[in-house]
Amino acid sequence: MHRVRRRRPIGDFARMAAGKDTDKESRHQYGAQYDFVFSKAFRDSVQTVLELGVHQGGSLRLWEEYFPNASIVGVDINPDATEYASERSTVVIADQADKDALDEALEDGTFDVIIDDASHVFTKTRASYEILWGRVKNGGWYVIEDLETSGKPRLYGGDPMLGPDTSMSGYLARIANGLMAYDVVRKRRWFPTARVVSGPNITFLQRR
Ligand SMILES: C[S@@+](CC[C@H](N)C(=O)[O-])C[C@H]1O[C@@H](n2cnc3c(N)ncnc32)[C@H](O)[C@@H]1O
């Protein structure tokens, strides 16, 4: 029998990403994941967004539309990225793993959403998470894209065993393990992760 493939209706993220210079939808198809996690009501309530990795500013333009009331900060190691600042978006030049530079630029800033789409190198991705997680507001989200890089150690570091100390996917799996054993773990220490949502090559962590 002939199987008919149903086309899903195009979501907000995919519609807004179309024509912008970002591969978040065209290559990675992250739209379905973002739209699943971020309701329209949440997006409208977002005031501050930080993205690591500006490239040519396409995602800054996308976030301006997707989070219509937010101020956006982009961070990139390439000084040319300042070109892509706008009325709604500022661009900070820093290495994503440089705590002093990030602390100096961000001062006491906190964010509803932080997205890491920068180097995807394991040690730098982990460093950014450890530096910036404390800046996620209660109920806000930290998003890590392109986690398939965890399986490409020659390009992105770590090793192919995907362990907690050797890959970002392993590191995040340990957090998810803690959450699944929450009643036990919380007796030993404050556990600040409220939710972990993983889709293909992407993970969203919500702060308690
Ligand atoms: C994949 S691109 C970002 C794409 C952009 N978010 C978009 O969707 O249009 C990665 C960016 O990360 C930047 N980058 C690479 N290593 C970095 C580092 N250590 N710290 C900060 N930015 C870095 C690169 O200069 C590049 O602009």
The ligand as an SDF file (V2000), in Angstrom:
LIG
                    3D

 27 29  0  0  0  0  0  0  0  0999 V2000
   28.0600   28.2100   14.2780 C   0  0  0  0  0  0  0  0  0  0  0  0
   28.6240   29.8520   14.2940 S   0  0  0  0  0  0  0  0  0  0  0  0
   27.2800   30.6950   15.0800 C   0  0  0  0  0  0  0  0  0  0  0  0
   26.0840   30.7460   14.2340 C   0  0  0  0  0  0  0  0  0  0  0  0
   24.9950   31.6700   14.7160 C   0  0  0  0  0  0  0  0  0  0  0  0
   24.5650   31.3760   16.0660 N   0  0  0  0  0  0  0  0  0  0  0  0
   23.8290   31.5330   13.7770 C   0  0  0  0  0  0  0  0  0  0  0  0
   22.9590   30.6700   14.0000 O   0  0  0  0  0  0  0  0  0  0  0  0
   23.8100   32.2820   12.7990 O   0  0  0  0  0  0  0  0  0  0  0  0
   29.8580   29.7640   15.5290 C   0  0  0  0  0  0  0  0  0  0  0  0
   30.4270   31.0900   15.9620 C   0  0  0  0  0  0  0  0  0  0  0  0
   31.1520   30.8550   17.1680 O   0  0  0  0  0  0  0  0  0  0  0  0
   32.2750   31.6790   17.1760 C   0  0  0  0  0  0  0  0  0  0  0  0
   33.2690   31.0640   18.0780 N   0  0  0  0  0  0  0  0  0  0  0  0
   34.1210   30.0340   17.8160 C   0  0  0  0  0  0  0  0  0  0  0  0
   34.8800   29.7760   18.8960 N   0  0  0  0  0  0  0  0  0  0  0  0
   34.4790   30.6470   19.8670 C   0  0  0  0  0  0  0  0  0  0  0  0
   34.8830   30.8700   21.1920 C   0  0  0  0  0  0  0  0  0  0  0  0
   35.8510   30.1480   21.7610 N   0  0  0  0  0  0  0  0  0  0  0  0
   34.2740   31.8440   21.8970 N   0  0  0  0  0  0  0  0  0  0  0  0
   33.2900   32.5890   21.3370 C   0  0  0  0  0  0  0  0  0  0  0  0
   32.8760   32.4340   20.0600 N   0  0  0  0  0  0  0  0  0  0  0  0
   33.4510   31.4680   19.3380 C   0  0  0  0  0  0  0  0  0  0  0  0
   32.7330   31.7470   15.7210 C   0  0  0  0  0  0  0  0  0  0  0  0
   33.4920   32.9100   15.4970 O   0  0  0  0  0  0  0  0  0  0  0  0
   31.3930   31.7310   14.9780 C   0  0  0  0  0  0  0  0  0  0  0  0
   30.9790   33.0320   14.6700 O   0  0  0  0  0  0  0  0  0  0  0  0
  1  2  1  0
  2  3  1  0
  2 10  1  0
  3  4  1  0
  4  5  1  0
  5  6  1  0
  5  7  1  0
  7  8  2  0
  7  9  1  0
 10 11  1  0
 11 12  1  0
 11 26  1  0
 12 13  1  0
 13 14  1  0
 13 24  1  0
 14 15  1  0
 14 23  1  0
 15 16  2  0
 16 17  1  0
 17 18  1  0
 17 23  2  0
 18 19  1  0
 18 20  2  0
 20 21  1  0
 21 22  2  0
 22 23  1  0
 24 25  1  0
 24 26  1  0
 26 27  1  0
M  CHG  2   2   1   9  -1
M  END
$$$$
